[in-house]
Amino acid sequence: MPEKKPYVALPSAIDPDLADAALRLIDGAQRIVIFGHMHPDPDALGSSLGFAHALWARGKDVVVAVPDGPPPSYAQFLPGYERVVTSLTGPAFDLLIALDAGHLSRYGDLYDRYQPLLEQAHILNIDHHVTSSGCGEVNIIDPSAAATAELITLWLSQVGWEINEQSARCLLAGIITDTRSFEFDATTSRTLLVGSYLMERGAVPIDIIKPMYRLREYPVARLFGLATATLQQDISGRMTWCEITPAMWHEAGLPVGTGDDGIPSFLIDIVGAEIGICFRQIDPELVRISVRTAESYDATAITTQFGGGGHPRAGGCSIHGTLDEAKAQILNAARALLA
Ligand SMILES: [Mn+2]
């Protein structure tokens, strides 16, 4: 239930000229398409749908499009999910709002494929990625925002638009998932303020957090048990690892290579662990490796040695070889990094 009293007023955090320029583009458009980036996460989708609900409420003709279909489980916490499309039809659009990525190539082939419908469209880009250069005539880019949904909430508040409950639920989903429930460093006091503002408009954190992070299918829980039963550690617990074999996937009742999300991050949450490694044997000659590290070590220092990549805290790579060979090579690289 929305709280009766509003406690929160949001600051005017967006450059007023940019906020006005964005408003002019929207006021001047009747048919609008909103793009979320490829492999859409709940911020790409929640930003897009959150913005769309606000525009629908103002009578705009708005289509939300992503290049590839999002996981159906997101429908549980994103009202309007069933209205998201992966292809476009006429009439032509007069505004494209590109969300949560700063390059048109990040929206897959949507822009090229539907060029005849988009050639007259102005482009408004809103994003929070530090690598964004902006792909619009108007670009609202703020890397200090934890999520694109945070920026959209700030903009809606700044231009004086109402945020209805459906919009608030979508926008809070974007913020909660890009911060993993306000846990990541990107979370600021402003992020929490925006979260409060959305709660006052009917968004409920547990309705997003439980389906996104806590609920799991029984076979996934079984696989977790089988994998963590292989847990080992070395160097006084500074490195810890586990393995998943095709037999374990079969025993759990899952297709090989699926349902193991969360196991690598479980490893780095063991007290004393500085490097956590999950070995997934996909077939007798292919092992996929996920590496998680505590703050003083860079996961890509290991994964790039084997042709992989990732981020400082989370990386991955593949090794063509047996499970024993993969373990020997990766654990040696980890020991060298810790030495
Ligand atoms: Mn995002």
Residues whose N, C-alpha, C, O or C-beta is under 5 A from the ligand:
A	BS01	MN	D43 D100 A147 T148 D178
